[in-house]
Amino acid sequence: MRLAIVAACCLLIIVALLQPSTVHSDQSGVAYSIPLMGRWSSYTINVSIPAEPAWAHDMVVSALQNWTLAQEWFAANYYPNGRIYHLNQTSQGANVTVEFNATISAAGETPSWKKSNGEFVVAQVVLNSGIFTQPVPQPFVNCVVLHEFGHVLGLSHVNDPQGDLMNPVLGGVCSISTLDLYAVHFLGELSNTSTVPGSVTLPPQIPYEHVYAIPLPEFSALPVVFVLAFVIVAMGATGTHKRRKRL
């Protein structure tokens, strides 16, 4: 019985970890704005990622999942019919290519090519390979990758609030904010003939929050859930069988 309870608790923890959560950051009434770079005409963005180094590859895949999960959370809470950009790993036909390069001076760069109306054609994410080979804290590397894919989705640098993911000086709380997500949502709602404006402001009815999305890039969570569920049922059946034998 005790083992069944422990297994059930583990199952609930794993399911909870797969759901994006938020932490209150600011409800002071300050109007936060973020500059925009461009937008994609398609809601599926295919990304080519080098296989090596393996943990760097996995870090990029995790960032793609984080952005998708955060958009899904934002849509569910504020715009149920809102469109979502899906960042998918691909080996061919990529809109975005990732490169690990030790020669760049910054931790990451995201050059892009777009039409006159701001519509992206292709983009490139260049990550300083030194941060993947030197003893750099993994949270910082994750922050850099998330930041660069914010640029991929059309976000430019924001100076206020200072702890925002798209601040050019990374630090503090390094996670996607509702300001970032509203800007991505706004870009997704523009028509293909619209020109991308210079910036967008977070509406007053949406509080500024940081969104934490915790994907498990190494394996799918569904097999874990099913296995734990099977263990719980099996232990419950075993306990019932033992009680019957005692009777």
Backbone torsions as a table, in degrees:
resi	resn	phi	psi	omega
1	MET	NA	-44.7	179.8
2	ARG	-62.3	-40.6	178.7
3	LEU	-62.6	-38.2	178.9
4	ALA	-63.1	-40.6	179.5
5	ILE	-64.9	-43.2	179.0
6	VAL	-62.0	-45.0	179.7
7	ALA	-62.6	-40.2	178.6
8	ALA	-63.5	-39.5	178.2
9	CYS	-64.2	-41.9	178.2
10	CYS	-61.1	-41.6	178.9
11	LEU	-60.4	-45.5	-179.7
12	LEU	-64.3	-37.5	178.9
13	ILE	-64.4	-45.0	-179.2
14	ILE	-63.3	-44.6	179.1
15	VAL	-61.7	-40.0	179.9
16	ALA	-65.3	-38.5	-179.1
17	LEU	-66.2	-25.3	-178.8
18	LEU	-79.9	-7.5	-178.9
19	GLN	-99.4	130.0	175.7
20	PRO	-60.3	141.8	177.1
21	SER	-129.6	167.4	-177.2
22	THR	-128.5	159.1	172.7
23	VAL	-127.9	135.1	-179.0
24	HIS	-60.9	135.1	179.4
25	SER	-121.1	-48.2	-173.6
26	ASP	-159.1	124.3	173.0
27	GLN	-131.4	37.3	-175.0
28	SER	-80.5	-3.2	-178.5
29	GLY	87.1	3.8	178.0
30	VAL	-71.3	136.8	178.5
31	ALA	-88.5	113.3	-179.7
32	TYR	-97.3	134.8	178.6
33	SER	-125.2	157.6	178.3
34	ILE	-138.9	132.2	176.5
35	PRO	-68.5	150.8	-178.5
36	LEU	-114.8	149.1	-178.4
37	MET	-105.8	-36.7	-175.0
38	GLY	171.1	-174.4	-179.4
39	ARG	-148.1	161.1	176.1
40	TRP	-99.7	145.6	177.2
41	SER	-83.0	-20.5	178.8
42	SER	-106.8	148.1	179.7
43	TYR	-93.5	2.8	172.0
44	THR	-113.2	117.2	-179.0
45	ILE	-112.5	113.4	-177.7
46	ASN	-89.8	131.1	-173.6
47	VAL	-121.5	128.1	176.1
48	SER	-97.3	125.4	-175.0
49	ILE	-124.5	128.5	175.4
50	PRO	-59.3	144.0	-177.9
51	ALA	-74.2	-26.3	-177.7
52	GLU	-122.7	147.5	-7.4
53	PRO	-66.6	145.7	-170.5
54	ALA	-60.7	-42.3	-175.9
55	TRP	-72.5	-27.0	175.0
56	ALA	-69.3	-41.9	176.0
57	HIS	-57.6	-46.5	-178.7
58	ASP	-65.1	-33.3	178.7
59	MET	-65.1	-39.5	178.6
60	VAL	-67.4	-44.1	178.1
61	VAL	-58.9	-41.3	178.2
62	SER	-61.6	-39.8	178.7
63	ALA	-63.8	-40.8	177.4
64	LEU	-60.1	-44.0	-179.7
65	GLN	-65.9	-39.4	179.1
66	ASN	-60.3	-45.4	-179.6
67	TRP	-63.9	-40.3	179.8
68	THR	-67.3	-45.6	179.5
69	LEU	-62.6	-41.3	-179.3
70	ALA	-65.0	-40.3	177.2
71	GLN	-63.4	-40.3	179.8
72	GLU	-63.8	-42.1	177.4
73	TRP	-61.4	-45.0	-177.6
74	PHE	-63.4	-43.8	179.4
75	ALA	-63.3	-43.3	-178.5
76	ALA	-63.8	-32.6	-175.9
77	ASN	-90.5	-27.9	-173.1
78	TYR	-127.2	-35.3	-176.6
79	TYR	-137.8	79.9	-175.1
80	PRO	-55.1	-28.9	-179.9
81	ASN	-100.9	12.5	-178.1
82	GLY	-70.2	150.5	179.6
83	ARG	-84.8	150.5	-176.2
84	ILE	-125.1	135.0	173.9
85	TYR	-84.8	123.6	178.7
86	HIS	-100.7	118.6	178.4
87	LEU	-94.8	111.1	-174.5
88	ASN	-116.1	137.7	174.6
89	GLN	-74.6	138.0	-179.8
90	THR	-147.2	158.8	178.2
91	SER	-103.4	-10.1	178.8
92	GLN	-152.8	156.6	-179.9
93	GLY	67.6	36.0	-175.2
94	ALA	-80.1	141.9	169.8
95	ASN	-84.9	-28.1	-176.6
96	VAL	-129.8	131.8	176.1
97	THR	-114.1	137.4	177.9
98	VAL	-103.0	137.1	179.5
99	GLU	-133.0	135.6	172.6
100	PHE	-99.4	117.1	-170.7
101	ASN	-139.1	125.9	-177.0
102	ALA	-86.8	-4.0	-173.5
103	THR	-90.9	-12.7	-178.8
104	ILE	-77.7	151.1	-177.0
105	SER	-83.8	-28.0	-179.3
106	ALA	-89.1	169.3	176.4
107	ALA	-69.6	-30.0	178.7
108	GLY	-161.7	154.0	177.1
109	GLU	-140.2	149.5	179.6
110	THR	-136.1	79.4	173.9
111	PRO	-72.2	146.3	179.6
112	SER	-141.9	159.2	178.6
113	TRP	-124.2	129.8	-174.7
114	LYS	-142.3	166.3	178.1
115	LYS	-80.4	174.4	-176.6
116	SER	-63.6	-26.1	179.9
117	ASN	-87.3	4.5	178.4
118	GLY	93.9	4.6	-179.3
119	GLU	-79.0	124.8	179.8
120	PHE	-67.1	142.7	172.3
121	VAL	-103.5	-56.6	174.8
122	VAL	-145.1	163.1	176.9
123	ALA	-146.1	162.4	179.8
124	GLN	-136.2	137.1	175.0
125	VAL	-111.2	113.3	179.4
126	VAL	-106.4	116.5	-179.1
127	LEU	-109.0	134.4	179.7
128	ASN	-65.8	111.9	-175.6
129	SER	-64.1	-16.5	178.0
130	GLY	-62.9	-32.6	-178.6
131	ILE	-73.9	-12.9	177.9
132	PHE	-96.2	-12.6	-178.1
133	THR	-111.9	-21.9	178.7
134	GLN	-88.9	162.1	179.2
135	PRO	-73.9	64.9	178.7
136	VAL	-94.1	136.6	179.7
137	PRO	-54.8	131.9	-177.2
138	GLN	-58.7	-38.1	177.4
139	PRO	-58.2	-34.4	178.6
140	PHE	-67.2	-41.7	178.8
141	VAL	-62.5	-44.0	177.8
142	ASN	-59.4	-39.5	179.8
143	CYS	-62.7	-44.0	179.8
144	VAL	-61.4	-45.5	-177.5
145	VAL	-65.5	-44.8	177.4
146	LEU	-59.9	-42.2	-179.4
147	HIS	-60.8	-46.9	-177.4
148	GLU	-65.6	-34.4	178.1
149	PHE	-77.4	-16.9	167.4
150	GLY	-64.0	-39.8	174.8
151	HIS	-64.0	-41.1	178.6
152	VAL	-56.8	-38.6	-178.1
153	LEU	-80.7	-0.4	173.0
154	GLY	108.7	7.4	-177.4
155	LEU	-94.1	138.8	175.2
156	SER	-100.5	-170.3	-178.6
157	HIS	-78.2	142.9	176.7
158	VAL	-123.3	136.9	-178.5
159	ASN	-94.3	-22.7	-177.7
160	ASP	-137.8	124.8	5.9
161	PRO	-76.7	152.8	-174.6
162	GLN	-66.1	-26.8	-178.1
163	GLY	-87.1	6.8	-177.6
164	ASP	-71.2	149.5	179.6
165	LEU	-56.4	-34.4	-175.2
166	MET	-90.4	10.2	172.0
167	ASN	-69.1	136.4	-178.2
168	PRO	-63.8	-22.1	176.1
169	VAL	-104.2	103.7	-174.7
170	LEU	-76.4	137.5	179.6
171	GLY	168.3	172.6	-179.8
172	GLY	72.3	-139.8	-179.8
173	VAL	-78.4	111.4	-175.1
174	CYS	-103.5	83.2	177.4
175	SER	-154.2	162.7	-178.2
176	ILE	-67.1	137.4	-178.3
177	SER	-106.9	166.7	175.9
178	THR	-65.8	-27.2	174.4
179	LEU	-63.6	-46.9	177.7
180	ASP	-60.4	-44.1	-176.2
181	LEU	-70.3	-36.5	176.9
182	TYR	-64.8	-40.3	179.1
183	ALA	-62.1	-42.8	177.8
184	VAL	-64.5	-42.6	176.9
185	HIS	-59.7	-46.3	-179.4
186	PHE	-58.1	-44.7	179.3
187	LEU	-63.9	-36.4	-179.5
188	GLY	-69.1	-23.0	-179.3
189	GLU	-89.5	-8.7	177.7
190	LEU	-69.7	144.9	175.7
191	SER	-75.6	161.9	-178.3
192	ASN	-66.2	-17.1	180.0
193	THR	-95.6	-6.1	-177.8
194	SER	-78.0	148.3	174.0
195	THR	-90.5	136.5	-178.7
196	VAL	-70.2	124.9	179.0
197	PRO	-71.0	170.6	-177.1
198	GLY	-72.3	-28.5	-178.6
199	SER	-160.5	172.5	177.0
200	VAL	-144.0	148.1	-176.8
201	THR	-112.5	136.6	178.0
202	LEU	-64.3	124.7	-179.8
203	PRO	-60.9	148.2	-177.4
204	PRO	-62.9	-24.1	-178.8
205	GLN	-78.6	-8.1	178.5
206	ILE	-107.9	113.9	179.8
207	PRO	-69.3	150.0	174.8
208	TYR	-76.7	117.7	-179.2
209	GLU	-139.2	159.1	171.1
210	HIS	-99.6	136.5	-177.0
211	VAL	-107.9	125.3	178.6
212	TYR	-103.5	120.3	175.2
213	ALA	-118.7	128.6	-174.3
214	ILE	-121.0	85.4	176.8
215	PRO	-80.1	163.6	175.0
216	LEU	-113.6	89.9	-172.1
217	PRO	-70.6	-19.1	-175.3
218	GLU	-73.9	-30.6	-177.7
219	PHE	-158.2	161.3	178.7
220	SER	-74.1	143.5	-179.6
221	ALA	-77.9	-23.8	-175.3
222	LEU	-60.0	-45.4	177.4
223	PRO	-58.4	-37.2	179.4
224	VAL	-62.9	-44.9	-179.9
225	VAL	-61.6	-44.8	-178.7
226	PHE	-65.7	-40.3	179.6
227	VAL	-63.4	-46.2	179.4
228	LEU	-62.9	-39.9	178.1
229	ALA	-61.9	-41.7	178.6
230	PHE	-63.0	-42.5	179.8
231	VAL	-61.6	-43.1	-179.8
232	ILE	-61.2	-46.6	-179.7
233	VAL	-64.0	-42.4	-178.1
234	ALA	-64.7	-43.0	179.4
235	MET	-66.9	-36.0	177.1
236	GLY	-64.2	-41.4	179.1
237	ALA	-66.1	-40.0	179.0
238	THR	-62.9	-42.4	178.6
239	GLY	-62.4	-40.4	179.0
240	THR	-64.3	-41.7	-179.4
241	HIS	-63.2	-41.5	-179.4
242	LYS	-65.9	-39.2	179.6
243	ARG	-64.9	-37.8	178.9
244	ARG	-65.2	-37.9	-179.1
245	LYS	-66.3	-36.2	178.7
246	ARG	-65.1	-35.8	178.6
247	LEU	-67.9	NA	NA
